Amino acid sequence: MSEETELLLVQRTLAGDQQAFGELVQRFERDVFNLAYRMLNERTEAEDAAQEAFLRAYANLERYDTARSFKTWILSITSNHCIDRLRRRRLVWLSLEDEPLMPHPALTSDIPGPEEAALTNERNLLVQDLLDDLNPEYRLAVVLRYWYDLSYAEIAEMLDTTESAVKSRLFRARQVLAEHLDAQHASALNLVAEGS
């Protein structure tokens, strides 16, 4: 198709002859599709991009510069549209890479599984047994410090004592707890050894 024929088809389209634009589409659809496919590397996306390029050309036909060939103009529209698609695609990839995907809800449940619940229960019983073995003054200092996360000054104020007295109680409490843990560990090892 010569440039004169292209120009005539453009003029006819602008005058309202939609069949004339259909002839332009038939003439350049392969070139437009091939460019879109080379840029996007995916057949259905290239088909969509080619269709969009022709729609944009039709909508902006009055802005077509007749000094240029129609082929150059439609391929320019196609390449710009494909570049836009690639940018959007890249933004989606970047957002997926930058923000980790949320794990499946079943993996993030706050409800512990049976094994975890049993271990937590066993640990809680052990801690409670250890606390029960402590002198009540030591026990209160440990609970206020490690469960309620109070400062030494806050504990001293609550117990009407000095910060150094609180530190001393906590030190002694940790010693007693360590001795009890060592004793429990040693007895557990003896049970294992006897069972062998």
Secondary structure, DSSP 8 states (H G I E B T S, - for coil): --HHHHHHHHHHHHTT-HHHHHHHHHHHHHHHHHHHHHHH--HHHHHHHHHHHHHHHHHTGGG--TTS-HHHHHHHHHHHHHHHHHHHHHHHHHHHHHS-----GGGS-SS--HHHHHHHHHHHHHHHHHHHTS-HHHHHHHIIIIIS---HHHHHHHHTS-HHHHHHHHHHHHHHHHHHHHHHHHHHHHHHHHH-
